[in-house]
């Protein structure tokens, strides 16, 4: 069963609408789908930034210690750190 639809109305400056319409033409979806997908993607980003987790004082100390601890000698990490990034090749 699908979720009932609700209407969202808003005004946009002509230059922003033209920008969106150019992207809509390229993307192959209609304006409503394009705007709704973009808005939902941004909403997920904002909500993900708000995700919190709580740690006890001891667990927070252990977590910070793990972040600050030097890496163990690891051949895969050494190889990764010595490999130039694609944009440096």
Secondary structure, DSSP 8 states (H G I E B T S, - for coil): -------------HHHHHHHHHHHHHHTS-HHHHHHHHHHHHHHHHHHHT------HHHHHHHHHHHHS-----HHHHHHHHS--GGG-
